[in-house]
């Protein structure tokens, strides 16, 4: 528990640091310490989440291209394990199709948002490291927490919904008169007939 709180606190300090040069020079030693704490607490979602975020940050922004893939793959492994420990259905997300993934994502609770965030950060960092395009290239500073929050909000339905309609809506078909739609070109056809009759 102490390791998890220490990892969360130090991770927050690093992720909110204003001096990128300080992060670049100090983070490798902390990454080794986090690896050690994770090896002692392999079932700690908090430790794995911290490791996922920090390896993703360092691997995607502060290392050479040849090391980028290795470090972000480690971030992805940590993120996968963190969300799997926090939310059991997530253990099978790698094999899930989109529909199943979205359905299971809707089951994530408040307590699982931290590991979900770490999973997403690590996934994006690895995607960026292995893609030929710069996936995370933005014109302004990237606030991944806001991005994920926006995506979660966009995934919510526009109106409240219930899982099953309690009573299907019955529409009486008798008595409904279907009006014939007026052809918008009927006026032109009438004019054409009139002109034809005049000539």
C-alpha positions in Angstrom: 0.0 0.0 0.0 2.8 2.4 0.9 4.5 1.6 -2.4 1.3 2.4 -4.3 0.8 5.7 -2.5 4.5 6.7 -3.1 4.2 5.7 -6.8 1.0 7.8 -7.2 2.5 10.8 -5.4 5.8 10.8 -7.3 4.0 10.0 -10.6 1.8 13.1 -10.0 4.8 15.2 -9.3 6.6 14.1 -12.4 3.6 14.3 -14.7 2.8 17.8 -13.5 6.5 19.0 -13.6 7.0 22.2 -15.6 10.6 21.6 -16.5 11.0 18.9 -19.2 14.8 18.8 -18.8 14.4 17.9 -15.2 12.0 15.1 -16.1 14.3 13.8 -18.9 17.4 13.7 -16.6 15.7 12.4 -13.4 13.1 10.0 -14.8 15.3 7.0 -15.7 16.3 6.5 -12.0 12.7 6.6 -11.0 11.7 4.2 -13.7 14.1 1.6 -12.2 12.6 2.2 -8.8 9.1 1.8 -10.1 10.2 -1.5 -11.8 11.5 -2.7 -8.5 8.3 -1.7 -6.7 6.2 -3.5 -9.3 8.3 -6.6 -9.0 7.6 -6.6 -5.2 3.9 -5.8 -5.8 3.0 -7.4 -9.1 -0.8 -7.3 -8.3 -1.0 -3.7 -7.4 -3.1 -1.9 -10.0 -1.9 1.5 -8.6 1.8 0.6 -9.1 1.2 -0.8 -12.5 -0.8 2.3 -13.5 2.1 4.5 -12.3 4.6 2.4 -14.2 2.4 2.5 -17.4 2.1 6.3 -17.3 5.8 7.0 -16.6 7.2 4.5 -19.1 4.7 5.9 -21.7 5.9 9.4 -21.0 9.6 8.7 -21.0 9.3 6.3 -24.0 7.3 8.6 -26.1 8.9 11.9 -25.4 12.4 11.6 -23.9 14.2 8.7 -25.5 15.8 7.8 -28.8 13.7 6.3 -31.5 15.4 2.9 -31.2 14.5 2.7 -27.5 11.0 4.2 -27.9 9.3 0.9 -28.9 10.9 -1.1 -26.1 9.9 1.4 -23.4 6.3 2.0 -24.7 5.8 -1.8 -25.0 6.6 -2.1 -21.3 4.2 0.8 -20.6 1.5 -1.1 -22.6 2.2 -4.4 -20.6 1.9 -2.5 -17.3 -1.3 -0.7 -18.5 -2.8 -4.0 -19.7 -2.1 -5.6 -16.3 -3.4 -2.6 -14.3 -6.8 -2.5 -16.1 -7.1 -6.3 -16.0 -6.6 -6.3 -12.2 -9.0 -3.4 -11.7 -11.7 -4.5 -14.2 -11.7 -8.3 -15.0 -13.5 -8.0 -18.4 -10.5 -5.9 -19.6 -8.3 -9.0 -19.5 -9.8 -10.0 -22.8 -9.9 -6.6 -24.6 -7.0 -7.5 -26.8 -9.1 -10.2 -28.5 -12.4 -8.3 -28.4 -14.1 -6.8 -31.4 -15.1 -3.2 -31.3 -18.7 -3.8 -30.2 -17.7 -6.0 -27.3 -14.9 -3.6 -26.3 -17.3 -0.6 -26.2 -19.9 -2.7 -24.2 -17.3 -3.7 -21.7 -15.9 -0.2 -21.5 -19.3 1.0 -20.4 -19.0 -1.2 -17.3 -15.9 0.5 -16.0 -16.7 2.1 -12.7 -15.3 5.2 -11.0 -12.7 3.3 -9.0 -11.3 1.8 -12.3 -10.9 5.2 -14.1 -7.2 5.5 -13.0 -6.1 2.1 -14.4 -8.2 2.8 -17.5 -6.5 6.1 -18.0 -3.1 4.4 -17.6 -4.1 1.7 -20.1 -5.1 4.4 -22.6 -2.0 6.5 -22.1 0.2 3.4 -22.6 -1.7 2.2 -25.6 -1.5 5.6 -27.3 2.3 5.9 -26.5 2.9 2.4 -28.0 0.7 3.2 -31.0 2.7 6.4 -31.6 6.0 4.6 -31.2 5.2 1.9 -33.7 3.3 4.0 -36.2 5.0 5.7 -39.2 2.8 8.7 -38.5 3.2 10.8 -35.4 0.0 9.8 -33.7 0.4 12.2 -30.8 1.5 15.2 -32.8 -0.6 18.1 -31.8 -0.2 21.9 -32.2 -0.8 22.5 -28.5 0.2 20.6 -25.4 -1.6 17.3 -25.1 -3.7 16.9 -22.0 -4.4 13.2 -22.3 -6.7 13.2 -19.2 -9.0 15.8 -20.9 -8.8 13.8 -24.2 -10.0 10.6 -22.5 -12.6 12.5 -20.5 -13.9 14.0 -23.7 -14.1 10.6 -25.4 -15.9 9.1 -22.5 -18.4 12.0 -22.5 -18.9 11.6 -26.2 -19.6 7.9 -25.7 -22.6 8.7 -23.4 -26.0 8.6 -25.0 -27.6 12.0 -25.8 -30.7 11.1 -23.8 -31.2 8.8 -20.8 -31.8 5.3 -21.9 -32.9 2.1 -20.2 -31.4 -1.3 -21.1 -34.8 -2.9 -22.2 -37.9 -1.1 -23.3 -40.5 -2.0 -20.7 -43.5 -1.9 -23.1 -43.2 -1.8 -26.8 -44.9 1.1 -28.5 -48.1 -0.1 -30.2 -49.1 1.8 -33.3 -52.5 1.3 -34.7 -52.3 0.8 -38.4 -56.0 1.1 -39.0 -57.3 4.6 -39.6 -54.0 5.9 -40.8 -54.4 7.5 -44.1 -51.3 8.0 -46.1 -51.5 11.1 -48.1 -50.1 10.9 -51.6 -47.0 13.0 -51.8 -47.2 15.7 -54.3 -44.8 15.4 -57.1 -42.6 18.6 -57.0 -42.4 18.4 -60.8 -46.2 18.2 -61.3 -46.4 21.9 -61.9 -43.7 21.7 -64.6 -45.5 18.8 -66.2 -48.8 20.8 -66.3 -47.0 23.8 -67.8 -45.4 21.5 -70.4 -48.8 20.1 -71.3 -50.3 23.6 -71.6 -47.4 24.7 -73.9 -47.9 21.6 -76.0 -51.6 22.3 -76.4 -50.9 25.9 -77.4 -48.6 24.9 -80.3 
